[in-house]
Amino acid sequence: MHLVQLAERNIMSFIPEKEYNELHNQNLVPLNIKINVNDFLSDIIEYDSFFKQWGDKFTDLPRYGLPLVNKNGRLDNDPEPVCWPLDRWNFVNLGYNDTPEDFTKFYKDIQDNINTDKLELEIDFTEPTSALNMKSLEPLNEIKKYMVRSCILKWNTKAHFKPHYDTWHPVRWLRLWGTTNPDGMYLRFKSEDTTDGFCMWNETKKEHEIYKAEENIEPGRLYLINTLKWHDAFAFKDDVYQFFIALNVDSYDHILHGTI
């Protein structure tokens, strides 16, 4: 990408499709940001009581979130949209009926650019919480100024996300992801290769699809993740932490030069 184009694009509020695709040349792009897992596991004990149940549905699943960047910097918000699936948060607050049919309609409306001006987006959350000051998270210092809606996920056995996507063109944020325990979970992306992977039912699209798990994930390493693609995740061990970080588009140049 040319520097002149980058300077012009920084004034804009989205990343053009061509540049997004060039940056996301694989599902997970490793970055030169790595968190020491042992130090993090020691630090996170102090914040254990601030983890909140993830969202208002499937509360039988052991899925919890700790805000790193939200709307007011507080850890005691109830409810806390940073600890909800943001699509579910918008679905509820836009007044759709809580039915599978309306949830499908909600996604179709987004694709058709209906009500998108009323959505709360990752970039609307800009206030850091005290949890972001954990010493083990100092490797994030270089990207703090770009961070928007971000949290720590804590999953126990059987916690999962069903097939979904988190962004769409024009893209107005980037997403980073990592985990403390890649041997205790899988992260899968929809695959066009029907000869390898798992056959999954996509409830939103009402069809079966093939999903393939990512391999060779390094504990504590942050990755640029392509959440424009359909993906799912599942934990089969307890105390699996994930770094769930969104960045505004001003981070493009930094991330471009920070890949391994």
C-alpha positions in Angstrom: 0.0 0.0 0.0 1.4 3.4 -0.9 2.1 5.9 1.9 0.1 8.6 0.1 -2.9 6.3 -0.1 -2.5 5.5 3.6 -2.4 9.2 4.6 -5.5 9.8 2.6 -7.3 6.8 4.1 -6.5 7.8 7.6 -8.8 10.7 7.1 -11.6 8.3 6.1 -13.4 6.0 8.5 -13.0 2.7 6.7 -10.5 0.4 5.1 -11.0 -0.2 1.4 -11.8 -3.8 0.5 -8.6 -4.3 -1.6 -6.4 -3.2 1.3 -8.3 -5.2 3.8 -7.8 -8.4 1.8 -4.1 -7.7 1.3 -3.6 -7.3 5.0 -5.6 -10.4 5.9 -3.7 -12.8 3.6 -4.6 -15.7 5.9 -7.2 -16.3 8.6 -4.8 -15.6 11.4 -1.8 -13.3 10.7 0.8 -13.5 13.5 1.9 -10.1 15.0 5.1 -9.2 16.9 3.0 -8.7 20.1 3.2 -11.5 22.6 1.9 -11.7 26.2 3.7 -13.7 28.8 1.0 -16.3 29.7 2.3 -17.1 33.2 2.5 -13.4 34.2 -1.0 -12.9 32.8 -2.5 -15.8 34.7 -1.0 -14.3 37.9 -2.3 -10.8 37.2 -5.8 -11.8 36.2 -6.5 -13.2 39.7 -7.1 -9.7 40.9 -9.8 -9.1 38.4 -11.6 -12.5 38.7 -14.7 -11.0 40.4 -15.2 -8.5 37.5 -15.8 -11.1 34.8 -19.4 -11.0 33.6 -21.6 -13.7 32.0 -21.3 -13.3 28.2 -24.5 -11.8 26.9 -28.1 -12.6 27.9 -28.6 -15.9 26.0 -27.0 -19.3 26.4 -26.2 -18.4 30.0 -25.8 -22.1 30.8 -22.5 -21.9 28.9 -19.4 -21.0 30.9 -18.5 -17.8 28.9 -17.3 -14.7 30.7 -15.8 -11.3 29.7 -13.7 -8.7 31.4 -13.8 -5.2 29.7 -10.5 -3.7 28.7 -12.0 -0.8 26.7 -15.6 0.2 27.0 -17.7 3.4 27.1 -17.0 4.8 30.5 -13.9 3.0 31.9 -15.8 1.3 34.6 -15.7 -2.4 35.5 -19.1 -2.5 37.2 -21.5 -1.7 34.4 -24.6 -3.9 34.3 -25.3 -4.7 31.6 -22.0 -4.3 29.9 -22.2 -4.3 26.0 -18.5 -5.1 25.7 -19.4 -8.4 27.3 -22.2 -9.2 24.9 -22.0 -10.4 21.3 -22.4 -7.0 19.7 -24.8 -8.3 17.1 -27.1 -9.6 20.0 -26.8 -6.2 21.8 -27.9 -4.3 18.7 -30.6 -6.9 17.9 -32.1 -6.4 21.3 -31.8 -2.6 21.4 -33.1 -2.1 17.9 -36.4 -3.7 18.9 -36.5 -6.9 16.8 -38.7 -9.7 18.1 -36.6 -12.3 19.9 -37.2 -15.1 17.4 -34.8 -17.0 15.0 -36.7 -15.5 12.1 -36.1 -11.9 13.2 -32.5 -12.6 14.0 -32.0 -13.8 10.4 -33.8 -10.7 9.3 -31.5 -8.6 11.4 -28.5 -10.0 9.6 -30.1 -9.5 6.2 -30.9 -5.9 7.1 -27.3 -5.3 7.9 -26.2 -6.8 4.6 -28.8 -4.6 2.9 -27.5 -1.5 4.8 -30.8 -1.1 6.7 -30.5 0.4 10.2 -26.7 0.3 10.0 -26.6 4.0 11.1 -28.3 3.0 14.4 -25.8 0.2 15.2 -23.4 0.5 18.1 -20.0 -0.4 16.6 -16.6 -1.5 18.0 -15.4 2.1 17.3 -18.0 3.6 19.7 -16.1 2.1 22.7 -13.0 4.1 23.5 -12.5 4.3 27.3 -9.8 2.1 28.9 -10.6 0.3 32.1 -8.1 -0.4 35.0 -7.8 -4.0 33.7 -5.8 -2.7 30.8 -3.1 -1.6 33.2 -2.1 -5.1 34.2 1.7 -5.4 34.0 1.4 -8.5 31.9 -0.5 -6.5 29.2 2.3 -4.0 28.7 3.0 -5.5 25.3 -0.3 -3.8 24.3 1.2 -0.3 25.1 2.2 0.1 21.4 -1.4 -0.3 20.3 -3.3 1.3 23.2 -4.0 4.5 21.4 -5.8 2.5 18.7 -7.8 0.2 20.9 -11.6 0.3 20.8 -14.1 -2.3 22.1 -11.9 -4.9 23.8 -12.1 -7.5 26.5 -10.6 -10.7 28.0 -12.7 -13.8 27.4 -12.6 -16.6 30.0 -14.1 -19.9 28.8 -14.5 -23.2 30.6 -15.3 -26.6 29.1 -18.1 -26.5 26.5 -18.1 -22.7 26.1 -18.4 -21.9 22.4 -19.4 -19.4 19.8 -21.6 -20.6 17.0 -20.8 -19.7 13.3 -20.9 -16.0 12.9 -19.0 -13.0 11.4 -18.1 -9.7 13.1 -17.6 -7.1 10.4 -18.5 -6.3 6.9 -17.4 -4.0 4.1 -16.8 -1.1 4.4 -14.6 -2.3 7.3 -14.3 0.3 10.1 -12.1 -1.6 12.6 -9.5 -4.4 12.8 -9.7 -7.3 15.2 -6.8 -9.0 17.1 -7.1 -12.3 18.8 -5.0 -14.6 20.9 -5.3 -17.2 23.6 -3.4 -18.5 26.7 -4.2 -22.1 25.9 -4.5 -23.1 22.2 -4.5 -26.8 23.3 -7.7 -26.2 25.2 -9.9 -24.8 22.4 -10.2 -24.6 18.7 -10.9 -21.7 16.4 -12.4 -22.6 13.1 -13.1 -20.8 9.8 -15.5 -21.6 7.0 -13.6 -23.5 4.3 -14.3 -23.9 0.7 -12.4 -27.3 0.8 -15.2 -29.8 1.3 -12.7 -32.7 1.7 -11.3 -31.6 5.0 -12.9 -30.1 8.1 -16.1 -30.3 10.2 -19.6 -30.1 8.8 -21.5 -27.5 10.8 -25.0 -26.2 10.7 -25.1 -22.4 10.2 -28.4 -21.4 11.9 -28.3 -17.9 10.5 -27.9 -19.0 6.9 -29.9 -22.2 7.4 -27.4 -24.4 5.6 -24.5 -26.8 6.3 -21.0 -25.6 5.9 -17.4 -27.0 6.3 -15.3 -25.4 9.0 -11.6 -26.1 9.5 -9.6 -25.5 12.7 -6.6 -23.2 12.8 -3.3 -24.9 13.7 0.1 -23.9 15.3 -1.4 -21.2 17.4 1.2 -19.9 19.9 0.1 -19.2 23.5 0.1 -15.5 24.2 0.7 -14.5 20.6 -1.6 -11.9 19.2 -2.9 -12.5 15.7 -4.7 -10.2 13.2 -7.9 -12.2 12.7 -10.2 -12.0 9.7 -13.6 -11.8 11.3 -15.2 -10.8 8.0 -15.2 -14.6 7.4 -17.6 -16.9 9.1 -16.0 -18.6 12.1 -16.8 -20.5 15.3 -14.9 -21.5 18.4 -15.1 -24.2 21.2 -13.3 -24.8 24.5 -12.8 -28.3 25.7 -10.8 -27.3 28.8 -11.3 -24.9 31.7 -9.7 -21.5 32.2 -9.1 -20.8 28.6 -8.5 -17.0 28.2 -8.7 -15.2 24.9 -7.6 -11.7 24.0 -10.5 -10.1 22.2 -9.1 -6.7 20.9 -10.5 -4.3 18.3 -8.5 -1.4 16.8 -9.6 1.6 14.9 -8.5 2.1 11.3 -5.7 4.5 12.3 -3.8 1.3 13.3 -3.5 0.1 9.7 0.1 1.2 9.1 1.2 0.0 12.6 -0.3 -3.5 12.0 0.9 -3.7 8.4 4.5 -3.3 9.7 4.0 -5.4 12.8 3.3 -8.7 11.2 5.8 -11.6 11.4 
